[in-house]
Amino acid sequence: MLMSNTPQPTEPLSDGLLPLMTEAAEQADALMHRGGEALRHTGQNLQQRATHAREVASDYVRNEPFKSLLMAAATGAVLMGLASLLSRSHTPR
């Protein structure tokens, strides 16, 4: 079974390649369009998740201010401890 776009032996090579190249360009354009749409959809989804997470965190801080302050202080202390350990390991002795 021969595809209609394949060059026939009696046709010049360029005559048979033009339809194939056109079809390939159209497929590439369609693929790029679908990829752009998927990327846009993913970006919107991530933005919605970030907005939801921000709202949940804001509600938690509003409802539990003391616990939130303690968690932030503990997180800061852990990060400072890690930074201190990492800076000591790079210092020459």
Phi, psi and omega per residue, in radians:
M1 nan 2.065 3.135
L2 -1.677 2.432 3.047
M3 -1.292 2.613 -3.100
S4 -1.241 -0.374 -3.093
N5 -1.566 -0.096 -3.130
T6 -1.346 2.436 -3.132
P7 -1.146 2.434 3.082
Q8 -1.534 2.641 -3.102
P9 -1.011 -0.455 -3.107
T10 -1.487 -0.266 3.139
E11 -1.450 2.606 2.977
P12 -1.100 2.594 -3.066
L13 -1.030 -0.717 -3.103
S14 -1.140 -0.568 3.138
D15 -1.155 -0.622 -3.131
G16 -1.412 -0.462 -3.106
L17 -1.383 -0.520 -3.086
L18 -1.011 -0.863 3.103
P19 -1.085 -0.653 3.119
L20 -1.144 -0.730 3.126
M21 -1.169 -0.672 3.103
T22 -1.099 -0.803 3.130
E23 -1.099 -0.726 3.121
A24 -1.110 -0.716 3.117
A25 -1.125 -0.709 3.112
E26 -1.142 -0.703 3.108
Q27 -1.156 -0.703 3.110
A28 -1.119 -0.709 3.116
D29 -1.117 -0.759 3.119
A30 -1.118 -0.706 3.119
L31 -1.124 -0.739 3.118
M32 -1.111 -0.695 3.121
H33 -1.110 -0.791 3.124
R34 -1.109 -0.687 3.109
G35 -1.112 -0.721 3.095
G36 -1.099 -0.736 3.113
E37 -1.115 -0.740 3.126
A38 -1.119 -0.709 3.121
L39 -1.134 -0.748 3.107
R40 -1.083 -0.759 3.131
H41 -1.102 -0.751 3.127
T42 -1.107 -0.717 3.116
G43 -1.088 -0.747 3.111
Q44 -1.128 -0.706 3.128
N45 -1.094 -0.785 3.126
L46 -1.119 -0.675 3.126
Q47 -1.124 -0.714 3.107
Q48 -1.122 -0.716 3.117
R49 -1.138 -0.707 3.129
A50 -1.135 -0.712 3.109
T51 -1.096 -0.760 3.119
H52 -1.103 -0.777 3.140
A53 -1.089 -0.713 3.113
R54 -1.099 -0.727 3.133
E55 -1.132 -0.745 3.125
V56 -1.106 -0.785 3.133
A57 -1.113 -0.725 3.129
S58 -1.100 -0.748 3.103
D59 -1.101 -0.704 -3.136
Y60 -1.122 -0.778 3.135
V61 -1.108 -0.690 3.134
R62 -1.149 -0.689 -3.088
N63 -1.476 -0.501 -3.087
E64 -2.303 1.169 -3.044
P65 -1.136 -0.685 -3.096
F66 -1.185 -0.798 3.089
K67 -1.060 -0.697 3.135
S68 -1.105 -0.727 3.123
L69 -1.122 -0.750 3.120
L70 -1.123 -0.713 3.122
M71 -1.143 -0.698 3.128
A72 -1.143 -0.714 3.126
A73 -1.146 -0.748 3.133
A74 -1.126 -0.733 3.117
T75 -1.094 -0.752 3.105
G76 -1.082 -0.723 3.138
A77 -1.131 -0.731 3.125
V78 -1.119 -0.770 3.136
L79 -1.130 -0.682 3.098
M80 -1.157 -0.680 3.084
G81 -1.089 -0.770 3.098
L82 -1.113 -0.737 3.124
A83 -1.107 -0.674 3.120
S84 -1.137 -0.778 3.114
L85 -1.099 -0.740 -3.125
L86 -1.183 -0.661 -3.136
S87 -1.248 -0.547 3.106
R88 -1.242 -0.604 -3.089
S89 -1.255 -0.369 3.125
H90 -1.639 -0.164 -3.116
T91 -1.394 2.236 3.107
P92 -1.189 2.546 -3.119
R93 -1.858 nan nan
